[in-house]
């Protein structure tokens, strides 16, 4: 089977960068997390991206992350629907990222991904060593990361290509509006898996060649993302753009709320979690911000129901 066909079959599709529900004492709310996994996968999402930035990897304990890997992987296996679990294992230390990758493999996850260490203070060669060590530390396929707005690293495509050519690296999560750079990478690496990480350019990224998409918004409006992805795949750009407009209205509402905590607490309300709080020192969101996210969610899901 040609590599691209194999990778499309195994990793193509929509993935929520799943939120991590916590108990008041900041442990994983296991029943809420498991139920939420089922909810997202029942929508038709191809899989889940566990403990990424949206899952608060950098503020939850490693024991919480490892438990989330185990629950998600076990659940996906039990469903027997070829749903994939991508474990985000990134850390500020290479040793920590490698340890998380070992845990993800032991849990039965299908791939690992890792954001470069935050701070913008490492050289490209240091970050290349980070990814090289990670790829050697796990038998799982590795997905590298481009997210310049979050970590300060905006490398040219020639350098991102070097990461894509590392042994055991199968693809990249590309979280940027620079679709010129994205298209050049897709063209240069036809056998790699490209995930769009910017929800607001989903339709364009898939049209250019993204095989999948990983996003925050898909925790609440996954059905809309699925409609956009399907429309682009069948060449129905009118439907795809109508869906993208609705998705962008949701993204705009989130930006206007200016609160990740409001997003998480809106998800908590919609899914019946006992708590939507993030680890301290995160403060509770205002009721107005939460209500605005819920209202925007309902509007986006109405559009999703109307689209073909």
N, C-alpha and C positions, 0 to 999 in steps of 0.2 A: 504494500500500500504506500503510495507516495507520501512523504512527510506532511505536506500541507493538508491533504485529505484526512490523514490520521489526526492531525491536530485540530482541524475543524470539527471532526466528529467528537473528539474528546473534550475540547475546551471552548468551542464557539458558543455564543449566546449571552444572555443577560445574567449578571451576578450582582446581588445586593452586597455592598460592603456592610455587612450586618452589624447592627447595634448590639451592644453588650448590656443586657439588663442586669442590674446589680441589686443586692439586698441592702437594707439601710447600713449594715456594717461592712459594705463594699466587697462582699463575696459574690460569686456568680449566682444569679437567680436561675437555677438549673431548669426548673419547670417552665419558667417564662421563656428562657432561651430556646429550649427544645420546641415549645409550642410555636414560637416565632419562626424557627427554622422550617417547620412544617407549613406555616402560613405562606412564607415566601416561595417555597418550592411548589406548593400546591397551585400557585399562580401560574406556574410554567417556567419559572426561572431555571436556567441550566445548572446553577449551583450557587454556592455562597463563598464570600470572601471574608474570612474569619479573623478578627482582631487586627484589622487595619487601623488607619487613622480614625475612621468613623467609629470603629469598635474600641477606640481609646487605648490602643496598645501601649502608649507611653505614660499612661496614668493608672493602669490596672496592674496588679501583681502578676508575675509570670505563672503562678499556680492557677490563676483565673484563666489566663490564655490557654494553658495546657488542658484544663478541663473543658474549655470551649472547643478545642480541637477534637477531643475525644468524643464529646456529645455529638458534634456536627458530623463527624466521620461515621460514627456508629449509626446515626439516624439515616444518613444517605445510603449506607450499605443495606439497611433494613428495608428501605423503600424499593430498592432494586430497579431504579429507573435511569441508570447511567447519569445520575446527578453528581457533580464534581465539587469537592471541597478544596479551596485554595487557602492555605494557611499563611497569613502574613506573619513573618518571623523577624522582621527588621528590629534592630536595636542600636543603641548608641555605641555599643561595643561589639566587635566582631565575635568575640567569645560568646556573648549572650545570643546573638543572632544564630550562631551555629548550634548552640544548645537548644534553642527553640525549634530549629529545623529538625534536629534529632527527635524531639518530642512529637513534632508533626508527623514524621514518618512512622514512629511507633504507634501513633493514634490511628493511622490508616488514611491520612489525607492524600490527595491526589497530586498536589504540587505545592510549592512554597513560593512566596514573593517577599521582597524586602525593599523598603524604602532606604535610600542612602541615609546615613546618620545625619540628624538635624544639625543646623548651625552654620553651614556654609564655610566651615573652617578647614575642611580637608581638601587635599589636592586630588586631582583626577586619578593619579597613580595610587594614592592611598585608598580611594574608593574602589578602584579596580582590584586591589588586593583583597578588599572586603568581600566583593562578589566572587572572586576566585576561591577564597577560603570557604565561603558559603556553599558554592557549587561542589566543592570537594567533600564537604561535611555531610551531604545528604544524597541518598539514592533517588530522591524525588526530583522531577524537573523544576527548574528555577525560572522565575519571572523577575526581571529587573524593573527599574522604576525611573520614570522621568516626571518630576513634579516640581518645576522650578519656583512656582509661587510660594510653595510651602517650605522648601529647604534651602533656597538660594543657589542651587546648582542648575545653571542653564547651559549645558554643554552642547556644542555643535553636533550635527549628525554623525560626523566622522568618529567622534569619541563614543557616542551611543552605539555606533556600529561595533566598536571594539567590545563592548559589553555583550552585545548580541552574539558575537562570535566565540565567547567563552564556552568551554566544554560544559555540557549539562544545562545551558541556558536555552530555553525554548521560545522566549518571547519577552515582551515589555508591556507594562502598563504605562500608557502615555497620557499624562494629565496636564494638558496644555492646549491653548487655542491656536498654536502654531501648526496649522494644517499643511503648510508647505513642507516643514521639516518632517511631519508625520508621513506625508505621501512619499517623500524621498526615501525614508527608511523602509516603508512598505515595498517600494519598488526594488530597493537594493537587497532586501532580505525576504524573498517570496516564500521561503519555507519556515518562517518564524510566525509565532502567534502574536497578533497585535490587539491589545485591549484599549478601548477608549476609556479614559478616566474622567473626562469632563462631560458631565451630563448635558450641558447646554450646547454641545456640538455633536451629540450622538448621531443624528441622521447623516451629517456630513462625514463623520469619521467612518461610519459603516460603509457609506458609498465609496470612500477612498480605499477601504480595504481592511478595516477593523473586523476581526472575526468575532469579537465579543466586546462587552462593556461591563465595567465595574463601577458602581456609583453609590453615593450616599442617598440620593433621591429615591432609589429603587426600594428602599425600606418602606416607603409610604406610597409610591406611585409606580410600582413595578409593572402593573398591567398596561400602563401607558407606554413605558419603555419597550415592552414586548411588542406592542402594536407598531411602534416606530421601527424596531428592528425587523419585524416581519415584512413591513411595507417596503423598506429599502431592499431587502433580500429579493422580493418578487418584482422589483422595478417600479413600484407604485409611489413615485416621489411626491405626488400631490397629497396622498394620505400621510406619508412620512413627514412632510413639512407641516401639515396641519397638526399632527401629533407633537412635533418639535416645538411649535408655537405654544401649545398648551403646557408642555414640559418646561419651557423657558419662563412662562408665567409663574409656574410653581417655584422655579429656581429664584426668580425675582422676589417672590414673597418671602422666601427663606433669607435672601440677602437683606431684604428690608427689615425682617425681624431681628437680624444681626445677633442671632443666638443659637448656637448648637444645642444648648440646653433646652430651648423651646422646641426644637425639632425632636429631641429625644423624649421629652415629656409629652409631646403630641403623640408619638408612637406608643408611649406607655398607656395613655388614655384610650387609644384606639384598640389596643391589644390586651387591656386588662391587667397590666403589670402592677404589682404593689408599689413600685417606686420607679421613677424615671430619672432619678438623680445620678449625676456623675460623681466620681470621687472628689472629696474636698481638695482644694478650696472652692470648687465650682459651686456657684450659688443657684438657687432655684430661679427659673425664668418667670417673667411676669405673665399673668393670665391673658393679657392682651396679645402678647407674642405667641403664646401657645394657641390661642383661638385663631390667630391669623394663619398659622401653619395648618391647623385642622380645616379651616375654610378653604384654603388653597388646595389641600389634598382632595377634598370632596369635589372641587371644580375640575381638577385634573382627571379624577376617576370617572366623572361624568363624560368627559371627552373620550376617554378610553373606551367606554361602553358604546359610544356612538360611532367610533371608527371601525372600518372593515378589518 
